[in-house]
Amino acid sequence: MKNLKIKSARAALDLSQQELADKVGVSRQTINAIEKGDYNPTINLCRSICKVLGKTLDELFWEE
């Protein structure tokens, strides 16, 4: 399942996948895989992404 919430939050801050990846300490490919739904990130990575994007875990990772 695609994670369009991360892509949307990232775009709202005008961050590229590479910039987000650099801020959370992973590769651009990892961010791409998370957004495409091909990779299930660890809770620590989820928390890091939330911190950088200014969102909560529920806002970015809760499935409706």
C-alpha positions in Angstrom: 0.0 0.0 0.0 1.4 3.4 -1.1 2.2 5.9 1.6 1.0 9.1 -0.1 0.8 10.9 3.3 4.6 10.9 3.5 5.0 12.1 0.0 2.4 14.8 0.5 4.0 16.0 3.8 7.4 16.0 2.2 6.2 18.0 -0.8 4.5 20.5 1.5 7.9 21.2 3.0 9.5 21.3 -0.4 11.8 18.4 0.5 13.1 16.0 -2.1 13.4 12.3 -1.3 17.1 12.8 -1.0 16.8 15.7 1.4 14.5 13.7 3.7 16.7 10.7 3.4 19.7 12.7 4.5 17.9 14.2 7.4 16.8 10.7 8.8 20.0 8.9 7.9 18.8 6.5 5.1 19.2 6.3 1.4 16.9 8.0 -1.1 16.0 4.5 -2.3 14.7 3.7 1.2 12.4 6.8 1.2 11.2 5.9 -2.3 10.4 2.3 -1.2 8.5 3.5 1.8 6.4 5.9 -0.3 5.7 3.2 -2.8 4.7 0.8 -0.1 7.6 -1.7 -0.9 9.3 -1.2 2.5 8.0 -1.3 6.0 10.2 1.0 8.1 11.2 0.4 11.7 9.4 2.3 14.4 12.6 4.3 15.0 12.7 5.3 11.3 9.0 6.2 11.4 9.6 8.4 14.4 12.5 10.1 12.7 10.5 10.8 9.5 7.6 12.2 11.7 10.0 14.5 13.5 11.5 15.9 10.3 8.1 16.3 8.6 6.4 17.8 11.8 3.7 15.1 11.8 2.6 12.4 14.3 2.8 8.7 13.7 -0.9 8.5 13.3 -0.9 11.3 10.7 1.7 9.6 8.5 1.4 5.8 9.2 -2.1 5.1 10.4 -4.1 3.2 7.8 -7.7 4.4 7.4 
